[in-house]
Amino acid sequence: MRRNVPLYRQIADDLRQQITRGVLSPGERLAAEADLAHNYGVGVDTVRDALALLRTEGTIRTVRGEGSYVREQVEQTVLAVEGPALISARMPSADEKESLDMPEGVPVLVLEIGEETRVLPAHEMKIEVPRSAS
């Protein structure tokens, strides 16, 4: 364990690495909080903090009464943007989260082109900006 890094962050880092390496697959249920606490030699509150961090960044989703699952990866749509545009990112409002059917911890992209403003789920989008002709 790294002394200057809080335990919950170390646990979140370890679980994130297991997900990245494919040890934990998309859709797979994580071990119960009590089991994770035992495996890492920490209290359940520390595990809950680690899971909350992963949930906030959109790596896992938690279903009350069931447990936590590795989030499925979403295929991204490429959106070509031409002309002057402003793109910003923020967390969605409750209404946007519901209307866009977005998981916890995922930001939206706000795309402003001329008078048009579009709010898009960031995890589903890739923005392509053509190179200017030289």
KEBAGU-245583 format. One record per residue: residue in three letters; x, z, y of N, C-alpha, C in turn. Coordinates in steps of 0.05 Angstrom, whole numbers, plus 5000, padded with zeros to 4 digits. Layout:
# residues N
AlaXZYXZYXZY;...
//
This chain:
# residues 134
Met501750004976500050005000501850005025;Arg500849875046502349855071501550095088;Arg503450245097502950495111501550465138;Asn502150265153501050235180498450065181;Val497449985158494949835157492850015144;Pro490450045157488350215146487650115117;Leu486950315100486350245072484050045069;Tyr482050075086479749885083480649595089;Arg482549565107483549295113485249185090;Gln486749365078488349285055486549195031;Ile484449345027482549265006481149005012;Ala480348975037479148715046481048485042;Asp483548535050485648325046485948245017;Asp486048454999486348404971483948244960;Leu481548324967479148184957479147894968;Arg479847864993479947595006481947414991;Gln484247524984486247374969485247294941;Gln483747474928482647414902480647184904;Ile479147184926477146964931478646704936;Thr480646714953482246474961483646354936;Arg484646524919486146434895484246354872;Gly481546404876479646324855479246534833;Val480546764836480046984817477147074818;Leu476047074842473247124847472046864856;Ser470046764842468846504848466446524866;Pro465846304881463346304897460946364880;Gly459246544891456846634876457346874858;Glu459846934852460447154834459947424847;Arg458847604832458247874842460748044841;Leu461348184862463548364863462848614847;Ala464848764838464449014824462849204843;Ala461449394831459849584846461749744864;Glu460649844886462350004906463750234892;Ala462450374875463650604861465950514843;Asp465650284830467750174813470150084830;Leu469549954852471749864870473250104880;Ala471750314888473050564898474850684877;His473950694852475550794831478050624826;Asn477650364825479950174821482050194842;Tyr481150224867483150244890484050524896;Gly482750724883483551004887482851104915;Val480451014924479551104951476651194949;Gly475551294971472851374972470951134975;Val468451174969466450954971466150865000;Asp466451045020466250975048468450775056;Thr470850805045472950615050472350335039;Val471150335015470350075003468149955020;Arg466250115029464050005045465149885071;Asp467150015083468349895107469749635101;Ala471049615078472349365070470249145066;Leu468149205052465949015047464648935073;Ala464249125092463049055118464848855133;Leu467448895131469248705145468948425132;Leu468948405106468648145093465948025099;Arg463848185100461248085107461147975135;Thr462348125154462448045182463847775186;Glu465947725170467347475173466147255156;Gly463947315141462547115126463647045099;Thr465447215089466747165063464947245040;Ile463347455044461447555023458747585036;Arg456747615018454047685027453147915009;Thr451548095021450648325006447648325004;Val446548364980443748384976443148674969;Arg441448794986440749074982439649124954;Gly440749324941439749394914441049234892;Glu442549014899443748844879446848864880;Gly447948834903450848844906451848624925;Ser454448584924455748384942456748154925;Tyr456447914937457147664924459047504941;Val460847354928462547164943460746944953;Arg460946884979459246674991460046404980;Glu457946244976458345964968459545814992;Gln461245624986462345455008460345235013;Val459945175038458044975046459644715053;Glu458544485043459744235051459344185080;Gln461444115094461244085123460443795130;Thr458843775151458043515163459943455186;Val460943205186462643115208460843005230;Leu461143115254459643035277461542905297;Ala461242655302463042515321461942555350;Val463742645367462942705395464542515413;Glu463042365429464342175448463542255476;Gly465342195494464842255522465542545529;Pro465242615553465842885561463943085548;Ala464943295536463243485522464543765525;Leu462943965524463844245523462944355496;Ile464744495482464144615457465044905459;Ser463145085453463845365453462745495427;Ala463745725421462745865397461846145405;Arg459746245391458746515395457146595371;Met456446845370454746935348451846855354;Pro450246785334447546695339445646925347;Ser443546845361441447045366439847075340;Ala438147275339436547325315434747085310;Asp433646965330431846725327433446495316;Glu435846445327437546225318438346265289;Lys439146515283440046575255437746515236;Glu435346585243433046535226432346235224;Ser432246105247431445825247433445645234;Leu436045715236438145555223438745655195;Asp437445865186437745975159440746035154;Met441846195172444746255171445346525158;Pro447546535143448346795132449546975153;Glu449847225146450947425164453947355170;Gly454747405194457547375201458447095208;Val456646905211457346625216456646555245;Pro458546455261458046385288456646115290;Val455646055314454545795320456345655339;Leu456345385339457645225359455545135378;Val456145155404454345055424455644805436;Leu454344585432455444325440453844215463;Glu455244175486453944075510455043805517;Ile453243605515454043325522452043235543;Gly452943195567451043125589448943345592;Glu446443255591444243445594443343575568;Glu444443475546443643565519445343805510;Thr443944005500445344235488444344265459;Arg446244285440445544325412446944575402;Val445544735386446644965373446844905344;Leu449244925333449744845305451145075289;Pro450545105264451945305248454845225244;Ala456645395253459545325252460545265224;His459545405204460645375177459845105165;Glu457944965177456944715166458044475181;Met459644515202460344295219463344255222;Lys464144005224466843925233466343745257;Ile467643785278467343625302469643425304;Glu468943175306470942965308470842845336;Val473142855349473442745376475342505374;Pro474342265380476042025378478442045398;Arg480641935390482941925408482441735430;Ser483441795454483041615476484841375473;Ala483841145482485440895481487640925502;Ser490040855494492340875512492940605524;
//
